[in-house]
Amino acid sequence: MKIKNSQVVAFLNGVADIQSKMLPTKVGYAIARNIALLESVAKAYEEERTKIIDKYAKKGEDGRYIVVGNTYDIQDMAGFGADMDELLGIENEVAIHTVPLSELEKCDLEQFDALTVKDLKLLDFMAVD
């Protein structure tokens, strides 16, 4: 399955909330497998992201990036944005562990924690009919 870097980042950044829920075994297993699979993609993404930051972020005399508020001070925002958009748009071929929609629907049962719309959007790439 092809998955964009932007989806990988969103999944790994948002999955912690879902992992803390009581889920059907197949759903929990699929999430755990996909985290493991996508962490290597995220590592490559992070290496390239660091190169882009290094290319565009201003540095102080001490060689450290200058931070304004909670963001880097970027010299060329248009160039930075274009490079980041390109990086986020790269597709990766990954053997995603899928789970039937019927398993996700089990989350509505009393013994499990319900999934929110946000959770379902996050897990959408791994759900199959």
C-alpha positions as CSV (number, residue, x, y, z in Angstrom):
1,M,0.0,0.0,0.0
2,K,1.2,3.5,-0.8
3,I,1.1,6.0,2.1
4,K,2.4,9.6,2.1
5,N,4.8,10.9,4.6
6,S,2.1,13.3,5.8
7,Q,-0.1,10.3,6.7
8,V,2.8,8.6,8.5
9,V,3.5,11.7,10.5
10,A,-0.2,12.2,11.4
11,F,-0.6,8.6,12.4
12,L,2.4,8.4,14.6
13,N,1.7,11.8,16.2
14,G,-2.0,10.9,16.9
15,V,-1.9,7.2,17.7
16,A,-0.9,7.5,21.3
17,D,-4.4,8.5,22.4
18,I,-5.8,5.5,20.6
19,Q,-3.3,3.1,22.1
20,S,-4.5,4.0,25.6
21,K,-8.0,2.8,24.7
22,M,-9.4,-0.7,25.4
23,L,-9.7,-2.1,21.8
24,P,-10.5,-5.4,20.2
25,T,-7.4,-7.6,19.9
26,K,-7.2,-7.5,16.2
27,V,-7.5,-3.7,16.1
28,G,-4.8,-3.3,18.8
29,Y,-2.5,-5.7,17.1
30,A,-2.9,-4.0,13.7
31,I,-2.1,-0.6,15.3
32,A,1.0,-2.0,17.0
33,R,2.2,-3.7,13.8
34,N,1.7,-0.5,11.8
35,I,3.5,1.6,14.3
36,A,6.5,-0.7,14.0
37,L,6.3,-0.6,10.2
38,L,6.0,3.1,10.0
39,E,8.7,4.1,12.5
40,S,11.4,3.3,9.9
41,V,9.6,5.5,7.3
42,A,9.4,8.2,10.0
43,K,13.1,7.9,10.7
44,A,14.0,8.6,7.0
45,Y,11.4,11.4,6.9
46,E,13.0,13.0,10.0
47,E,16.5,12.8,8.6
48,E,15.3,14.7,5.5
49,R,13.3,17.1,7.5
50,T,16.4,17.9,9.6
51,K,18.4,18.6,6.3
52,I,15.7,21.0,5.2
53,I,15.7,22.8,8.5
54,D,19.5,23.0,8.4
55,K,19.2,24.5,4.9
56,Y,16.7,27.2,5.7
57,A,16.8,28.0,9.5
58,K,19.0,30.8,10.7
59,K,21.7,30.0,13.1
60,G,23.2,32.0,15.9
61,E,26.9,32.6,16.4
62,D,27.0,29.5,18.6
63,G,25.8,27.4,15.6
64,R,22.4,26.6,17.1
65,Y,19.2,27.3,15.3
66,I,17.5,30.6,16.2
67,V,14.0,30.0,17.6
68,V,11.3,32.7,17.6
69,G,8.4,31.7,19.9
70,N,8.3,28.0,19.3
71,T,9.4,27.9,15.7
72,Y,12.6,28.1,13.8
73,D,13.6,31.5,12.3
74,I,13.4,30.5,8.6
75,Q,15.3,32.6,6.0
76,D,13.3,31.6,2.9
77,M,9.8,30.6,3.9
78,A,8.7,30.0,0.3
79,G,11.6,27.6,-0.3
80,F,11.2,25.9,3.0
81,G,7.5,25.4,2.4
82,A,8.0,24.0,-1.0
83,D,10.7,21.6,0.2
84,M,8.5,20.5,3.1
85,D,5.5,20.0,0.9
86,E,7.5,17.9,-1.4
87,L,8.8,15.8,1.5
88,L,5.4,15.4,3.0
89,G,4.0,14.3,-0.4
90,I,6.4,11.5,-1.0
91,E,4.7,8.1,-1.1
92,N,6.1,5.0,0.5
93,E,5.3,1.5,-0.4
94,V,4.5,-0.2,3.0
95,A,2.9,-3.6,3.8
96,I,0.3,-2.1,6.0
97,H,-1.4,-4.5,8.4
98,T,-5.1,-4.0,7.7
99,V,-8.2,-4.7,9.8
100,P,-11.8,-5.3,8.7
101,L,-14.3,-2.6,9.3
102,S,-16.3,-5.1,11.4
103,E,-13.4,-5.1,13.9
104,L,-13.4,-1.3,14.2
105,E,-17.2,-1.5,14.7
106,K,-16.7,-3.7,17.7
107,C,-15.2,-0.6,19.5
108,D,-18.9,0.4,20.0
109,L,-19.5,-2.6,22.2
110,E,-19.7,-2.0,25.9
111,Q,-16.5,-3.8,26.8
112,F,-14.4,-1.5,24.5
113,D,-13.7,2.2,24.3
114,A,-15.5,3.9,21.5
115,L,-13.4,5.5,18.7
116,T,-14.0,9.1,18.0
117,V,-14.3,10.6,14.5
118,K,-10.7,11.8,14.8
119,D,-9.6,8.3,15.7
120,L,-11.4,6.8,12.8
121,K,-9.9,9.3,10.4
122,L,-6.5,8.4,11.7
123,L,-7.0,4.6,11.3
124,D,-8.8,4.9,7.9
125,F,-5.7,3.8,5.9
126,M,-5.7,0.4,7.6
127,A,-9.4,-0.4,7.4
128,V,-10.8,-2.7,4.7
129,D,-14.3,-3.8,3.8
